[in-house]
C-alpha cells in the first residue's frame, strides 16, 4: 500500500520545481515551467486518496528530474540576447 507524501515533502518538491524553473535562461520556458508547476500542485492539492497522492508525488519527482536535465541542456545552448521582458529600459 502506498503512503501519501507529507506536507513537508510536497512543499520541498514544489520549491525544487521553482528553483529549477529559475535556472532556465529563456524567459518563456522559465515562466512556462513556473506556471505549470503552480497549476499542477493546485490541481493535485485535492487528492484525498493516499494511492493517488503517492502516484502524483512519484510522477512529480520524475518530472523534476526531467526539468533539471532540460535546464542543463538549455544552459549549454543559451543565446546571449535577452528577452524583451528582461531588458532594462533606459
C-alpha positions as CSV (number, residue, x, y, z in Angstrom):
1,X,0.0,0.0,0.0
2,X,1.3,3.4,-1.0
3,X,1.9,6.1,1.7
4,X,0.8,9.6,0.8
5,X,3.7,12.2,1.0
6,X,3.8,14.5,3.9
7,X,3.1,18.2,3.6
8,X,6.8,18.9,4.1
9,X,7.8,16.5,1.3
10,X,5.2,18.1,-1.1
11,X,6.4,21.6,-0.3
12,X,10.0,20.5,-0.8
13,X,9.1,19.2,-4.2
14,X,7.3,22.4,-5.1
15,X,10.3,24.5,-4.0
16,X,12.6,22.3,-6.0
17,X,10.5,22.8,-9.1
18,X,10.5,26.6,-8.7
19,X,14.3,26.6,-8.1
20,X,14.7,24.5,-11.3
21,X,12.5,26.9,-13.2
22,X,14.7,29.8,-12.3
23,X,17.7,28.1,-13.9
24,X,16.2,28.4,-17.4
25,X,17.7,31.3,-19.3
26,X,14.9,31.7,-21.7
27,X,12.0,33.8,-20.3
28,X,9.2,31.8,-22.0
29,X,10.4,28.4,-20.8
30,X,11.2,29.7,-17.3
31,X,7.7,31.2,-17.0
32,X,6.0,28.1,-18.5
33,X,7.8,25.8,-16.1
34,X,6.8,28.0,-13.1
35,X,3.2,28.3,-14.3
36,X,2.9,24.6,-15.0
37,X,4.3,23.8,-11.5
38,X,1.8,26.0,-9.8
39,X,-1.1,24.7,-11.8
40,X,-0.1,21.0,-11.2
41,X,0.2,21.5,-7.5
42,X,-3.1,23.3,-7.3
43,X,-4.8,20.5,-9.3
44,X,-3.3,17.8,-7.1
45,X,-4.0,19.6,-3.8
46,X,-7.4,18.0,-3.5
47,X,-6.2,14.4,-3.9
48,X,-7.6,12.6,-0.9
49,X,-6.7,9.0,-1.8
50,X,-3.3,8.0,-0.5
51,X,-2.5,5.9,-3.6
52,X,-3.4,8.7,-6.0
53,X,-1.4,11.2,-3.9
54,X,1.6,8.9,-3.8
55,X,1.4,8.3,-7.6
56,X,1.2,12.1,-8.2
57,X,4.2,12.7,-5.9
58,X,6.2,10.0,-7.7
59,X,5.3,11.4,-11.1
60,X,6.3,14.9,-9.8
61,X,9.7,13.6,-8.8
62,X,10.2,12.1,-12.2
63,X,9.2,15.4,-13.9
64,X,11.6,17.3,-11.7
65,X,14.5,15.2,-12.9
66,X,13.4,15.8,-16.5
67,X,13.2,19.6,-15.8
68,X,16.7,19.6,-14.2
69,X,18.2,17.8,-17.2
70,X,16.4,20.2,-19.6
71,X,17.8,23.2,-17.6
72,X,21.3,21.9,-18.2
73,X,20.7,21.4,-21.9
74,X,19.1,24.8,-22.3
75,X,22.1,26.4,-20.5
76,X,24.5,24.8,-22.9
77,X,22.8,26.3,-25.9
78,X,21.5,29.6,-24.4
79,X,21.5,32.7,-26.6
80,X,23.3,35.8,-25.5
81,X,20.3,38.1,-26.3
82,X,17.8,38.6,-23.5
83,X,14.0,38.5,-23.9
84,X,12.2,41.9,-24.3
85,X,10.7,41.1,-20.9
86,X,14.1,41.1,-19.3
87,X,15.7,44.1,-20.9
88,X,16.2,47.2,-18.8
89,X,14.6,50.4,-20.1
90,X,17.0,53.3,-20.3
